[in-house]
Amino acid sequence: MDEFSGLGKLLIWLGIALLLAGLLLSGKLPWLGRLPGDIRLVGERWSFYFPLTSMLVISLVVSFVLWLLRR
């Protein structure tokens, strides 16, 4: 019976991960990519965008979720 409880936890966490990925991809988190610390340079004929702070936030969230899954 223990293997089924582990499977249930895994399915719940996978559902949460899919929900978060869906929110990120659908644009429901408009602040992501526009945080202070995201670098955006625009010239006349070029533009450069480096989402430094957004990448750090995503990394922290993914690390936390993986830490919770290993517990």
MARSENU-949438 format. One record per residue (C-alpha): residue in three letters; x, y, z. Coordinates in pm, whole numbers, plus 50000, padded with zeros to 5 digits. Last residue first. Example, Ala and Ser with C-alpha at 12.3 -4.5 7.8 and 13.67 -1.06 7.14 Angstrom:
BEGIN
REC;residu;x;y;z
REC;Ser;51367;49894;50714 .
REC;Ala;51230;49550;50780 .
***
This chain:
BEGIN
REC;residu;x;y;z
REC;Arg;51175;51505;50119 .
REC;Arg;51308;51476;49762 .
REC;Leu;50990;51625;49610 .
REC;Leu;51008;51928;49841 .
REC;Trp;51366;51999;49735 .
REC;Leu;51262;51970;49370 .
REC;Val;50985;52223;49428 .
REC;Phe;51224;52459;49606 .
REC;Ser;51485;52432;49330 .
REC;Val;51218;52501;49065 .
REC;Val;51099;52810;49255 .
REC;Leu;51453;52939;49310 .
REC;Ser;51547;52886;48945 .
REC;Ile;51231;53063;48826 .
REC;Val;51311;53362;49049 .
REC;Leu;51673;53370;48928 .
REC;Met;51565;53353;48565 .
REC;Ser;51321;53640;48620 .
REC;Thr;51597;53847;48780 .
REC;Leu;51834;53803;48485 .
REC;Pro;51581;53840;48202 .
REC;Phe;51837;53941;47933 .
REC;Tyr;51691;54149;47649 .
REC;Phe;51887;54312;47371 .
REC;Ser;51739;54532;47100 .
REC;Trp;51861;54645;46762 .
REC;Arg;51795;54897;46489 .
REC;Glu;51758;55225;46675 .
REC;Gly;51884;55090;47006 .
REC;Val;51708;54912;47289 .
REC;Leu;51868;54761;47599 .
REC;Arg;51667;54551;47841 .
REC;Ile;51821;54388;48148 .
REC;Asp;51587;54227;48399 .
REC;Gly;51698;54360;48738 .
REC;Pro;51361;54498;48836 .
REC;Leu;51109;54244;48709 .
REC;Arg;50949;54259;48365 .
REC;Gly;51005;53902;48247 .
REC;Leu;50754;53763;48493 .
REC;Trp;50528;54048;48598 .
REC;Pro;50260;53939;48351 .
REC;Leu;50204;53603;48523 .
REC;Lys;49897;53483;48335 .
REC;Gly;50104;53484;48015 .
REC;Ser;49990;53141;47900 .
REC;Leu;50336;52986;47920 .
REC;Leu;50404;53076;48282 .
REC;Leu;50057;52983;48400 .
REC;Gly;50073;52652;48215 .
REC;Ala;50413;52573;48365 .
REC;Leu;50273;52646;48711 .
REC;Leu;49975;52417;48653 .
REC;Leu;50198;52144;48511 .
REC;Ala;50422;52162;48818 .
REC;Ile;50120;52145;49049 .
REC;Gly;49988;51842;48863 .
REC;Leu;50328;51672;48876 .
REC;Trp;50335;51735;49250 .
REC;Ile;49992;51575;49296 .
REC;Leu;50083;51279;49075 .
REC;Leu;50404;51218;49269 .
REC;Lys;50222;51232;49600 .
REC;Gly;49968;50977;49475 .
REC;Leu;50245;50748;49349 .
REC;Gly;50410;50758;49689 .
REC;Ser;50076;50667;49851 .
REC;Phe;50042;50380;49604 .
REC;Glu;50386;50239;49686 .
REC;Asp;50296;50234;50054 .
REC;Met;50000;50000;50000 .
***
